[in-house]
Amino acid sequence: MLLKKRPGTTFGDMHKQLGTTLEEIKETQQEIQRLSLQESFLKNLTRIQPVSKLLLKLSEIMNTRTWLTKLTIDAETEEEKTFPGIELYGSSLSNEDLGNFLTQLSVEPMFYNVVLKYANETRISNSQQDRNALVKVIQFQIDCNISKS
């Protein structure tokens, strides 16, 4: 009987193939890690109110002399029982207007642990035509948590 001679695999060929396989494994592990982070983010995000409900409620609470310049939703939590928080940054034309907004936010069941982090009086430009026309405003940051339902 004649035996067929198999082509010999060199050590270099095996090393090259192993290197390619290890690179594929590394890429797959990175993809799994990326997907795990996305899954975690979506899991936390779905635990809270839809963002549209949050924005609608804020628009109902907001008075005409107070406005937001930045809204941050923190979906990362240390404990599963803690619901994500929001940070509201904005300006108000007076302390009274800011106080009214803060009161409305505090009594709304959607929000809890409402805390005024700061309120600073400053002056901002009133119009684009006349940069020297300054108006007094109260800049603020309010932090709170969002209820689950």
Contacts in CASP RR format, 6 or more apart in sequence:
PFRMAT RR
TARGET T0000
AUTHOR 0000-0000-0000
METHOD contacts of the structure
MODEL  1
MLLKKRPGTTFGDMHKQLGTTLEEIKETQQEIQRLSLQESFLKNLTRIQP
VSKLLLKLSEIMNTRTWLTKLTIDAETEEEKTFPGIELYGSSLSNEDLGN
FLTQLSVEPMFYNVVLKYANETRISNSQQDRNALVKVIQFQIDCNISKS
41 75 0 8 1.000
44 75 0 8 1.000
44 76 0 8 1.000
44 77 0 8 1.000
44 84 0 8 1.000
45 75 0 8 1.000
45 84 0 8 1.000
47 83 0 8 1.000
47 84 0 8 1.000
47 148 0 8 1.000
48 54 0 8 1.000
48 73 0 8 1.000
48 75 0 8 1.000
48 83 0 8 1.000
48 84 0 8 1.000
48 146 0 8 1.000
48 148 0 8 1.000
49 110 0 8 1.000
49 146 0 8 1.000
49 147 0 8 1.000
49 148 0 8 1.000
49 149 0 8 1.000
51 73 0 8 1.000
53 110 0 8 1.000
54 73 0 8 1.000
54 86 0 8 1.000
54 110 0 8 1.000
54 146 0 8 1.000
57 108 0 8 1.000
57 110 0 8 1.000
57 111 0 8 1.000
58 68 0 8 1.000
58 71 0 8 1.000
58 88 0 8 1.000
61 101 0 8 1.000
61 104 0 8 1.000
61 105 0 8 1.000
61 108 0 8 1.000
62 68 0 8 1.000
62 101 0 8 1.000
63 97 0 8 1.000
63 100 0 8 1.000
63 101 0 8 1.000
63 104 0 8 1.000
65 92 0 8 1.000
65 93 0 8 1.000
65 94 0 8 1.000
65 97 0 8 1.000
66 90 0 8 1.000
66 91 0 8 1.000
66 92 0 8 1.000
66 93 0 8 1.000
66 97 0 8 1.000
66 98 0 8 1.000
66 100 0 8 1.000
66 101 0 8 1.000
67 90 0 8 1.000
67 91 0 8 1.000
67 92 0 8 1.000
68 88 0 8 1.000
68 89 0 8 1.000
68 90 0 8 1.000
69 89 0 8 1.000
69 90 0 8 1.000
69 91 0 8 1.000
70 87 0 8 1.000
70 88 0 8 1.000
70 89 0 8 1.000
70 90 0 8 1.000
71 86 0 8 1.000
71 87 0 8 1.000
71 88 0 8 1.000
71 89 0 8 1.000
72 86 0 8 1.000
72 87 0 8 1.000
72 89 0 8 1.000
73 84 0 8 1.000
73 85 0 8 1.000
73 86 0 8 1.000
73 146 0 8 1.000
74 84 0 8 1.000
74 85 0 8 1.000
74 86 0 8 1.000
74 87 0 8 1.000
75 84 0 8 1.000
76 84 0 8 1.000
77 83 0 8 1.000
77 84 0 8 1.000
82 145 0 8 1.000
83 145 0 8 1.000
83 146 0 8 1.000
83 147 0 8 1.000
83 148 0 8 1.000
84 145 0 8 1.000
84 146 0 8 1.000
85 143 0 8 1.000
85 144 0 8 1.000
85 145 0 8 1.000
85 146 0 8 1.000
86 111 0 8 1.000
86 143 0 8 1.000
86 144 0 8 1.000
86 145 0 8 1.000
86 146 0 8 1.000
87 141 0 8 1.000
87 142 0 8 1.000
87 143 0 8 1.000
88 140 0 8 1.000
88 141 0 8 1.000
88 142 0 8 1.000
88 143 0 8 1.000
88 144 0 8 1.000
89 139 0 8 1.000
89 140 0 8 1.000
89 141 0 8 1.000
90 139 0 8 1.000
90 140 0 8 1.000
90 141 0 8 1.000
91 124 0 8 1.000
91 137 0 8 1.000
91 138 0 8 1.000
91 139 0 8 1.000
91 140 0 8 1.000
92 98 0 8 1.000
92 99 0 8 1.000
92 101 0 8 1.000
92 137 0 8 1.000
92 138 0 8 1.000
92 140 0 8 1.000
93 135 0 8 1.000
93 136 0 8 1.000
93 137 0 8 1.000
93 138 0 8 1.000
94 138 0 8 1.000
95 119 0 8 1.000
95 138 0 8 1.000
97 138 0 8 1.000
98 119 0 8 1.000
98 138 0 8 1.000
98 140 0 8 1.000
102 114 0 8 1.000
102 116 0 8 1.000
102 142 0 8 1.000
105 111 0 8 1.000
105 114 0 8 1.000
105 142 0 8 1.000
105 144 0 8 1.000
106 114 0 8 1.000
109 147 0 8 1.000
110 146 0 8 1.000
110 147 0 8 1.000
111 144 0 8 1.000
111 145 0 8 1.000
111 146 0 8 1.000
111 147 0 8 1.000
112 144 0 8 1.000
112 145 0 8 1.000
112 147 0 8 1.000
113 143 0 8 1.000
113 144 0 8 1.000
113 145 0 8 1.000
114 142 0 8 1.000
114 143 0 8 1.000
114 144 0 8 1.000
115 142 0 8 1.000
115 143 0 8 1.000
115 144 0 8 1.000
116 140 0 8 1.000
116 141 0 8 1.000
116 142 0 8 1.000
117 140 0 8 1.000
117 141 0 8 1.000
117 142 0 8 1.000
117 143 0 8 1.000
118 139 0 8 1.000
118 140 0 8 1.000
118 141 0 8 1.000
119 138 0 8 1.000
119 139 0 8 1.000
119 140 0 8 1.000
120 138 0 8 1.000
120 139 0 8 1.000
120 140 0 8 1.000
121 136 0 8 1.000
121 137 0 8 1.000
121 138 0 8 1.000
121 139 0 8 1.000
122 136 0 8 1.000
122 137 0 8 1.000
122 138 0 8 1.000
122 139 0 8 1.000
123 134 0 8 1.000
123 135 0 8 1.000
123 136 0 8 1.000
123 137 0 8 1.000
124 134 0 8 1.000
124 135 0 8 1.000
124 137 0 8 1.000
125 131 0 8 1.000
125 133 0 8 1.000
125 134 0 8 1.000
125 135 0 8 1.000
126 133 0 8 1.000
126 134 0 8 1.000
126 135 0 8 1.000
127 133 0 8 1.000
END
